Amino acid sequence: MRMIQRISEIQQLPTLPEIVIRIQKLIMSEEGNATLLARIIEQDPALAAKILKVANSSFYCATSGKISSITLAITRIGFNEVGHIALAVNFVRHFSHKSNVLDYKGFWAHALTAAYLCCYIAENNAGGRFSKQDRHILFLAGLLHDVGILLYDQFFHEQFEHIIERAVKNETSFLVAEKQAVPSEMHGVMGGELLGLWKIDLPIVAAVRFHHAPDRAPENYRFICCAAYLAEYYLCNTVLGSFEGSMEAGPIDALAELNITHEMIINMLQRAQLEVEHSDLMFALEKDSTYSRLKTI
């Protein structure tokens, strides 16, 4: 049986909690506000504690006092940002088990940088029409683009190690070895399948599925897929690096597709790195408040 067919049959495969689903729906709606969001978060004590920890971190408390109210925490951190934390914390709960292969701290730093970069790329093309819902979708597309790698590591570990061994033996990148070993079940396809099962918004599913092949994406999702592709391409091919190794340019000229230049992307990447260095979301994903700074270009 193919791996993609086995995903829905994995008994230990986590489901997206109802609270996270409700948070995402609220953020995407026009009626969302801090009071309604707080009522949902307060039903998950562990998540509420994370939100308060972020809100009371040195980054936010530099000029204001400590708070114990979730509503005030949401106001201090930001409505969308709390939604990002809720979804990301859920992923960390289920997909950050001890691994002999993957550096999860590095993985999430890479994912978060891609999230900010996707937003900056989209903002450059928005022409003043970039809503909070647009930003939320672009951010999550970047944050979750490599979720298929987590799926491989946690539930298809034997195949994951086989790909890595193949890459080492042939002195090539993980991406090349993956394409040779499982051409129809690469991590983009696997991640898209998982998010589809979780009923995540279709643009995000498409971006995850096609972030290495935007030319194959449906036309109505081409923009978000190109943004995710460019974020991944520049992260893989700069000093930031990636677990996946270097990445060859695809058949589609995504820079031209999005009317953007190499110099603009490099500038955006530097901005994204600065965001990650003091990110509230990165702080929430850490077991403690320490976080090693990424190298700058």
C-alpha positions as CSV (number, residue, x, y, z in Angstrom):
1,M,0.0,0.0,0.0
2,R,1.3,3.5,-0.9
3,M,2.2,5.8,2.0
4,I,-0.3,8.4,0.9
5,Q,-3.1,5.8,1.2
6,R,-1.9,4.8,4.7
7,I,-2.1,8.3,6.2
8,S,-5.8,8.1,7.0
9,E,-5.3,4.7,8.5
10,I,-2.6,5.7,11.0
11,Q,-4.3,5.3,14.4
12,Q,-1.8,7.5,16.2
13,L,-2.1,10.3,13.6
14,P,-3.2,13.4,15.5
15,T,-6.4,15.2,14.6
16,L,-6.8,19.0,14.7
17,P,-8.4,19.8,18.0
18,E,-11.8,21.4,17.9
19,I,-10.5,24.4,19.8
20,V,-7.9,25.1,17.1
21,I,-10.5,24.7,14.4
22,R,-12.8,27.2,16.1
23,I,-9.9,29.7,16.5
24,Q,-9.1,29.5,12.8
25,K,-12.7,30.0,11.9
26,L,-13.0,33.0,14.2
27,I,-9.9,34.6,12.8
28,M,-11.2,34.2,9.2
29,S,-14.6,35.6,10.0
30,E,-15.6,39.3,10.1
31,E,-17.1,39.0,13.6
32,G,-13.9,38.0,15.4
33,N,-12.7,40.0,18.4
34,A,-10.5,39.5,21.4
35,T,-13.3,38.7,23.8
36,L,-14.7,35.9,21.7
37,L,-11.2,34.5,21.0
38,A,-10.3,34.6,24.7
39,R,-13.4,32.5,25.6
40,I,-12.2,29.8,23.2
41,I,-8.6,29.8,24.4
42,E,-9.6,29.7,28.1
43,Q,-11.1,26.2,27.4
44,D,-7.5,24.9,26.8
45,P,-5.5,25.7,30.0
46,A,-2.2,24.6,28.4
47,L,-2.7,26.9,25.4
48,A,-3.9,29.7,27.6
49,A,-0.7,29.4,29.7
50,K,1.4,29.6,26.5
51,I,-0.4,32.8,25.4
52,L,0.1,34.4,28.8
53,K,3.8,33.4,28.8
54,V,4.3,35.2,25.5
55,A,2.3,38.2,26.6
56,N,4.4,38.5,29.8
57,S,7.7,37.9,28.0
58,S,10.4,40.6,28.2
59,F,9.6,41.6,24.6
60,Y,6.1,42.7,25.5
61,C,6.6,43.7,29.1
62,A,9.3,46.2,28.5
63,T,7.0,49.2,29.0
64,S,3.9,47.6,30.7
65,G,3.2,45.4,33.6
66,K,2.4,41.7,34.0
67,I,-1.1,40.6,33.0
68,S,-3.2,37.5,33.8
69,S,-6.1,38.1,31.4
70,I,-6.3,36.2,28.1
71,T,-8.3,39.1,26.6
72,L,-5.5,41.6,27.5
73,A,-2.9,39.1,26.3
74,I,-4.6,38.9,22.9
75,T,-4.8,42.7,22.7
76,R,-1.1,42.9,23.6
77,I,0.1,40.2,21.2
78,G,-2.3,40.7,18.3
79,F,-5.4,38.8,17.1
80,N,-3.8,37.0,14.1
81,E,-0.6,36.2,16.0
82,V,-2.5,34.4,18.7
83,G,-4.2,32.3,16.0
84,H,-0.7,31.4,14.6
85,I,0.5,30.4,18.1
86,A,-2.6,28.2,18.7
87,L,-2.0,26.2,15.5
88,A,1.7,26.0,15.8
89,V,1.6,24.9,19.4
90,N,-0.7,22.1,18.4
91,F,1.7,21.0,15.8
92,V,4.6,21.0,18.3
93,R,2.6,19.0,20.7
94,H,2.1,16.2,18.2
95,F,5.1,16.5,15.9
96,S,8.1,17.4,18.0
97,H,8.9,14.0,19.6
98,K,12.5,13.1,20.0
99,S,14.1,12.4,16.6
100,N,17.5,10.9,15.7
101,V,17.4,12.7,12.4
102,L,15.6,16.0,12.5
103,D,16.5,19.1,14.5
104,Y,13.1,20.4,15.5
105,K,14.3,23.8,16.8
106,G,16.0,24.4,13.4
107,F,12.9,23.1,11.6
108,W,10.6,25.6,13.3
109,A,13.0,28.5,12.8
110,H,13.1,27.6,9.1
111,A,9.3,27.3,9.0
112,L,8.7,30.6,10.8
113,T,11.1,32.5,8.5
114,A,9.3,31.1,5.5
115,A,6.0,32.3,7.0
116,Y,7.1,35.9,7.3
117,L,8.8,35.7,3.9
118,C,5.5,34.5,2.3
119,C,3.7,37.5,3.8
120,Y,6.3,40.0,2.6
121,I,6.2,38.6,-0.9
122,A,2.4,38.8,-1.0
123,E,2.3,42.3,0.5
124,N,4.6,43.5,-2.3
125,N,1.9,42.4,-4.8
126,A,-1.2,43.3,-2.8
127,G,-1.6,46.9,-4.1
128,G,-3.3,47.9,-0.8
129,R,-5.7,45.0,-0.9
130,F,-4.0,42.8,1.7
131,S,-6.6,41.9,4.4
132,K,-5.9,40.2,7.8
133,Q,-7.4,37.0,6.4
134,D,-5.0,37.1,3.4
135,R,-2.1,37.6,5.8
136,H,-3.2,34.7,8.0
137,I,-3.5,32.3,5.1
138,L,-0.1,33.3,3.7
139,F,1.6,33.1,7.1
140,L,0.2,29.6,7.7
141,A,1.2,28.5,4.2
142,G,4.8,29.4,5.0
143,L,4.7,28.0,8.5
144,L,3.3,24.6,7.4
145,H,5.0,24.2,4.0
146,D,7.2,21.4,5.3
147,V,4.7,19.6,7.5
148,G,5.2,16.5,5.3
149,I,8.8,16.2,6.6
150,L,7.3,16.0,10.2
151,L,4.9,13.4,8.9
152,Y,7.8,11.4,7.4
153,D,9.9,11.6,10.6
154,Q,7.1,10.6,13.0
155,F,5.1,8.0,11.1
156,F,7.2,6.8,8.1
157,H,10.6,6.9,9.8
158,E,12.0,3.9,8.0
159,Q,11.4,5.5,4.6
160,F,12.7,8.8,6.0
161,E,16.0,7.3,7.0
162,H,16.2,5.4,3.7
163,I,16.0,8.7,1.8
164,I,18.6,10.3,4.1
165,E,21.0,7.4,3.7
166,R,20.5,7.6,-0.1
167,A,21.4,11.3,-0.1
168,V,24.5,10.6,2.0
169,K,25.6,7.7,-0.2
170,N,25.1,9.6,-3.4
171,E,26.4,12.8,-2.0
172,T,23.3,14.7,-3.0
173,S,20.6,16.7,-1.3
174,F,17.6,15.3,0.6
175,L,15.4,16.8,-2.1
176,V,17.1,14.9,-4.9
177,A,17.2,11.7,-3.0
178,E,13.5,12.1,-2.1
179,K,12.6,12.6,-5.7
180,Q,14.5,9.5,-6.7
181,A,13.1,7.3,-4.0
182,V,9.4,8.5,-3.8
183,P,8.7,10.7,-6.8
184,S,4.9,10.7,-6.3
185,E,5.0,10.9,-2.5
186,M,7.4,13.7,-1.7
187,H,6.9,15.7,1.4
188,G,4.8,18.4,-0.3
189,V,2.3,15.8,-1.4
190,M,2.3,14.1,1.9
191,G,1.8,17.4,3.8
192,G,-1.0,18.5,1.5
193,E,-2.7,15.2,2.1
194,L,-2.5,15.6,5.9
195,L,-3.8,19.2,5.8
196,G,-6.6,18.1,3.5
197,L,-7.7,15.5,6.0
198,W,-7.7,18.2,8.6
199,K,-9.9,20.4,6.4
200,I,-7.4,23.2,6.4
201,D,-8.2,26.1,4.0
202,L,-7.7,25.0,0.4
203,P,-5.1,27.8,-0.5
204,I,-2.9,26.6,2.3
205,V,-3.3,22.9,1.3
206,A,-2.3,23.9,-2.3
207,A,0.7,25.9,-1.2
208,V,2.0,23.0,0.9
209,R,1.4,20.4,-1.8
210,F,2.9,22.5,-4.6
211,H,5.6,24.5,-2.8
212,H,8.3,22.7,-4.9
213,A,6.2,22.6,-8.1
214,P,4.1,25.8,-8.5
215,D,3.8,25.2,-12.2
216,R,1.5,22.2,-11.4
217,A,-0.7,24.2,-9.0
218,P,-4.3,25.1,-10.0
219,E,-4.4,28.5,-11.6
220,N,-6.5,30.1,-8.8
221,Y,-3.9,29.1,-6.3
222,R,-0.8,29.9,-8.4
223,F,0.0,33.1,-6.5
224,I,0.2,31.5,-3.0
225,C,2.1,28.5,-4.4
226,C,4.7,30.7,-6.0
227,A,5.1,32.7,-2.8
228,A,5.7,29.5,-0.9
229,Y,8.1,28.2,-3.6
230,L,10.2,31.4,-3.5
231,A,10.3,31.4,0.3
232,E,11.6,27.8,0.2
233,Y,14.0,28.4,-2.7
234,Y,15.7,31.3,-1.0
235,L,15.9,29.6,2.4
236,C,17.4,26.5,0.8
237,N,19.9,28.4,-1.2
238,T,21.2,31.1,1.2
239,V,23.4,30.9,4.3
240,L,20.3,30.1,6.4
241,G,20.2,26.7,4.7
242,S,17.7,23.9,5.1
243,F,17.5,20.3,6.2
244,E,16.5,19.6,2.6
245,G,19.8,20.9,1.1
246,S,20.1,23.2,-1.9
247,M,17.3,23.5,-4.3
248,E,17.4,23.8,-8.1
249,A,15.3,26.4,-9.9
250,G,12.0,25.0,-11.1
251,P,10.5,25.2,-14.5
252,I,8.4,28.3,-13.6
253,D,10.0,31.7,-13.2
254,A,8.3,32.6,-9.9
255,L,10.1,35.9,-9.7
256,A,8.6,37.0,-13.0
257,E,5.2,35.5,-12.1
258,L,5.0,37.6,-9.0
259,N,6.7,40.7,-10.5
260,I,9.5,40.7,-7.9
261,T,13.3,40.8,-8.1
262,H,16.1,38.9,-6.5
263,E,17.3,42.0,-4.6
264,M,13.8,42.5,-3.2
265,I,13.6,38.9,-2.0
266,I,17.0,39.3,-0.3
267,N,15.8,42.4,1.5
268,M,12.6,40.6,2.6
269,L,14.6,37.6,3.8
270,Q,16.7,39.9,6.0
271,R,13.5,41.4,7.4
272,A,12.1,37.9,8.0
273,Q,15.2,36.9,9.9
274,L,14.9,40.0,12.2
275,E,11.2,39.0,12.9
276,V,12.2,35.5,13.8
277,E,14.9,36.7,16.2
278,H,12.3,38.3,18.5
279,S,9.2,36.4,17.4
280,D,6.5,35.8,20.0
281,L,5.7,32.6,18.1
282,M,9.2,31.2,18.3
283,F,9.1,32.0,22.0
284,A,5.9,30.0,22.3
285,L,7.4,27.1,20.6
286,E,10.4,27.0,22.9
287,K,10.4,25.0,26.1
288,D,12.2,27.9,27.7
289,S,12.9,31.5,26.7
290,T,16.3,30.9,25.0
291,Y,16.6,31.0,21.3
292,S,19.9,31.1,19.3
293,R,20.0,33.8,16.7
294,L,20.0,32.9,13.1
295,K,23.0,34.0,11.0
296,T,22.3,37.0,8.8
297,I,23.1,37.2,5.1
